[in-house]
Amino acid sequence: MNEPRTKDTVAVLGTGIMGRPMAENLLAAGFGVRVFNRSRDKAEPLAGQGAQVCETPEEAVRGAAFVLTMLADGPTVEQVMKKAGSAARGGTVWLQMSTVGLEWTARLAELAERDGLSFVDAPVLGTKQPAEEGKLVVLASGPEQLRHRCAPVFDAVGSRTMWIGPAGAGSRLKLVANAWVLALTNATAESVGLAEALGLDPKLFLEAIGGGSLDVPYAHLKGGAMIDRKFPLSFAIKHAAKDARLVLEAGNGKVDLASARAALAHLEAAAEAGYAEEDMAALYYGAR
């Protein structure tokens, strides 16, 4: 028998690079937090901060007001929620914050309907540091009547929330933004590589664009990592490649996404060279 729902409890399923700091920020905001991760060792540190570490997703969601999924991909979200959904009472709000693409978002929305869960599609912009600082941008989409109810959760993990429209619109905007991030990272790698090939100090490239209309802070962040050959993990090559494939699937037959194709080719080459677990800036090696 399910426990009575606790209004201020959030079940966080997935406590990796993004999910763990999100859970920490929810704890800091006063929410009760239950966490589940398939590799329990990634969830254990949260116990010392007041979270309840659960053995199963069913245990995590039972009685919670919100279920927040932050997992690697659509199949993983489905696998976990097929177990968890039946343990949640009808009306529990499922905040699907993983980046899973259009087809999987629709499929997960159907799963939510089957289990009587209110579904909010809410991927985020930002990686490790913004997650740690509670400065993610939440791209929320779903029933308008849930907007006020979800606001405290989104405010705890992000600095800004955009409500886009019906469920699925958030994921569409996330793919649009991802196409830009992929293109920018890849272009930075190519410019750094070209500068080196031409016998220039690549730092001159970053200096040249600095402070002008061409300047982008992200180029300095990733370009600096490429130049130094140091890649502190913020978003792994393997996950960036997954996102690139989702962008290309979404744009199939609608728009020529040549930049995303180039980025994917370089990401895959870097992964094959042994950099799959490194930060996505390591696509530099694929562009060489």
C-alpha positions in Angstrom: 0.0 0.0 0.0 1.4 3.4 -1.0 2.2 5.9 1.7 0.3 9.3 1.8 1.9 11.7 -0.6 4.3 14.2 1.0 3.8 17.6 -0.7 7.4 18.7 -0.2 9.2 15.5 -1.3 11.0 15.2 -4.6 12.2 11.8 -5.8 15.3 12.4 -7.8 16.1 9.5 -10.1 19.6 9.8 -11.5 22.4 11.4 -9.4 25.2 11.8 -11.8 27.0 15.0 -12.9 23.7 16.8 -13.2 21.3 15.0 -10.9 23.5 15.1 -7.8 23.9 18.9 -7.6 20.2 19.3 -8.5 19.3 17.1 -5.5 21.7 19.1 -3.3 20.0 22.3 -4.3 16.6 20.9 -3.6 17.8 19.9 -0.1 19.1 23.4 0.4 15.8 24.8 -0.5 14.0 22.7 2.1 12.5 19.9 0.1 12.5 16.4 1.3 14.6 14.5 -1.2 14.7 10.8 -2.0 17.4 9.6 -4.4 17.9 6.6 -6.6 20.8 5.8 -8.9 21.5 2.5 -10.6 25.1 2.8 -9.3 24.3 3.4 -5.6 27.8 4.8 -4.8 26.9 8.0 -6.8 23.9 8.5 -4.6 25.4 7.7 -1.2 27.1 11.1 -0.6 23.7 12.7 -0.6 22.7 10.8 2.6 25.1 13.0 4.6 23.2 16.0 3.4 19.8 14.7 4.4 18.6 12.8 1.4 17.1 9.3 1.7 19.1 7.0 -0.5 16.7 4.3 -1.9 17.5 0.8 -3.1 14.8 0.9 -5.8 13.0 3.6 -7.9 9.8 2.3 -6.5 10.9 3.1 -3.0 12.1 6.6 -4.1 8.8 7.7 -5.7 6.3 6.2 -3.2 4.5 9.1 -1.6 6.5 11.8 -3.3 4.8 14.8 -4.8 7.3 15.1 -7.6 9.5 12.6 -9.5 12.5 14.2 -11.2 14.3 12.2 -13.8 17.8 13.2 -14.8 19.2 10.2 -16.7 21.4 9.5 -19.7 18.9 8.8 -22.4 15.3 7.8 -23.3 15.7 4.1 -22.9 17.2 4.5 -19.5 14.4 6.9 -18.4 11.8 4.4 -19.6 13.5 1.5 -17.9 13.6 3.2 -14.5 10.1 4.8 -14.8 8.5 1.5 -15.8 9.5 0.3 -12.4 8.8 3.6 -10.6 5.5 4.7 -12.2 3.4 2.0 -10.7 4.5 2.9 -7.2 3.4 6.6 -7.5 -0.1 7.6 -6.9 -2.1 9.3 -9.6 -1.5 13.0 -9.8 2.2 12.8 -8.9 4.1 15.3 -11.1 6.8 13.7 -13.2 9.4 16.3 -14.1 11.3 14.7 -17.1 14.5 16.8 -17.2 16.8 14.5 -19.1 17.6 15.3 -22.8 15.9 12.5 -24.7 14.8 13.9 -28.0 11.3 14.2 -29.6 10.3 10.6 -30.1 11.3 9.5 -26.6 9.6 12.5 -25.0 6.3 11.5 -26.7 6.9 7.9 -25.6 7.5 8.9 -22.0 4.5 11.1 -22.0 2.4 8.1 -23.0 4.0 6.1 -20.1 3.1 8.9 -17.7 -0.5 8.8 -18.9 -0.7 5.1 -18.5 0.5 5.4 -14.9 -1.7 8.4 -14.1 1.2 10.8 -13.6 1.1 14.5 -14.6 3.9 14.9 -17.2 6.1 18.0 -17.5 8.8 18.0 -20.2 11.6 20.2 -18.7 15.1 19.7 -20.1 17.7 22.2 -18.9 20.3 24.5 -20.4 23.6 24.3 -18.5 26.1 21.6 -17.4 28.0 20.8 -14.2 28.9 24.2 -12.9 25.4 25.9 -13.5 23.8 22.8 -11.9 26.1 23.1 -8.9 25.3 26.8 -8.6 21.5 26.4 -9.1 21.7 28.5 -12.3 20.3 26.1 -14.9 17.7 27.4 -17.3 14.6 25.2 -17.3 12.8 24.8 -20.5 9.4 23.7 -19.2 6.4 22.5 -21.2 3.3 20.8 -20.0 -0.2 21.6 -18.6 -0.4 25.3 -17.8 -2.2 24.5 -14.5 1.0 22.8 -13.2 3.1 25.9 -13.7 2.6 27.4 -10.2 2.9 24.0 -8.6 6.3 23.2 -10.3 7.8 26.7 -9.8 9.4 26.0 -6.3 11.2 23.0 -7.7 12.4 24.7 -10.8 13.5 27.8 -8.7 15.6 25.5 -6.5 17.6 24.1 -9.4 17.6 27.0 -11.9 18.0 30.7 -12.2 15.3 31.0 -14.8 12.3 29.0 -16.1 10.8 29.4 -19.5 7.3 27.9 -20.0 7.2 27.0 -23.7 3.8 25.4 -24.3 2.4 21.8 -24.4 4.7 19.0 -23.3 7.3 18.4 -26.0 8.0 22.1 -26.7 10.7 22.2 -24.1 12.6 19.3 -25.7 12.2 21.0 -29.1 13.8 24.2 -27.8 16.6 22.2 -26.1 17.5 20.6 -29.4 17.6 24.0 -31.0 20.0 25.2 -28.3 22.1 22.1 -28.5 22.6 22.5 -32.2 24.1 25.9 -31.5 26.3 24.6 -28.7 27.6 21.7 -30.8 28.4 24.0 -33.7 30.1 26.5 -31.4 32.2 23.8 -29.7 33.2 22.3 -33.0 34.0 25.6 -34.6 36.2 26.5 -31.7 38.1 23.2 -32.0 38.6 23.8 -35.7 39.9 27.3 -35.2 42.3 26.2 -32.4 43.5 23.4 -34.6 43.9 25.6 -37.7 45.9 28.2 -35.7 48.2 25.4 -34.5 48.6 24.0 -38.0 49.5 27.5 -39.3 52.2 27.9 -36.7 50.3 30.4 -34.6 49.8 30.4 -30.8 46.0 29.5 -30.6 45.7 31.9 -27.7 46.0 34.7 -30.3 42.6 33.5 -31.7 40.9 33.9 -28.4 42.6 37.3 -27.8 41.5 38.5 -31.3 37.8 37.8 -30.6 37.9 38.9 -27.0 35.7 41.9 -26.1 34.3 42.4 -29.6 31.1 41.5 -31.4 32.5 38.0 -32.1 33.3 37.2 -28.5 31.5 34.3 -26.7 32.6 33.3 -23.2 31.9 29.7 -24.0 34.6 29.8 -26.7 37.2 30.9 -24.1 36.1 28.2 -21.7 36.3 25.3 -24.2 39.0 26.9 -26.3 41.2 27.3 -23.3 40.6 23.6 -22.4 41.6 22.6 -25.9 44.8 24.7 -25.9 45.8 23.4 -22.5 44.8 19.8 -23.3 43.0 19.6 -20.0 39.4 18.7 -20.0 37.7 18.9 -16.6 34.5 17.0 -17.0 31.3 19.1 -17.5 29.5 17.1 -20.2 31.0 13.9 -21.6 31.9 13.2 -25.3 29.6 10.2 -25.3 26.6 12.3 -24.1 27.3 15.1 -26.5 27.4 12.6 -29.3 24.0 11.3 -28.2 22.6 14.8 -28.2 24.1 15.4 -31.7 22.2 12.4 -33.0 19.0 13.6 -31.4 19.5 17.0 -33.1 20.0 15.3 -36.5 17.0 13.1 -36.0 14.8 16.1 -35.2 16.0 18.1 -38.2 15.8 15.2 -40.7 14.2 16.4 -44.0 13.5 19.8 -42.5 16.9 21.7 -42.4 20.5 21.0 -43.4 22.3 20.6 -40.1 25.8 20.4 -41.6 27.4 21.8 -38.4 25.8 19.2 -36.2 26.9 16.5 -38.6 30.5 17.8 -38.5 30.4 18.0 -34.7 29.1 14.4 -34.5 31.8 13.2 -36.8 34.5 14.8 -34.6 32.8 13.6 -31.4 32.7 10.0 -32.7 36.3 10.2 -33.8 37.3 11.5 -30.3 35.4 8.7 -28.7 37.0 6.1 -30.9 40.4 7.5 -29.9 39.6 6.9 -26.2 38.1 10.2 -25.1 34.4 9.1 -24.7 34.4 9.8 -21.0 36.2 13.2 -21.3 34.5 16.6 -21.5 33.0 17.4 -24.9 35.8 19.9 -25.5 38.0 16.8 -26.2 36.3 16.7 -29.6 39.3 18.8 -30.5 41.1 15.4 -30.9 38.5 14.4 -33.5 39.0 17.5 -35.5 42.8 17.0 -35.7 
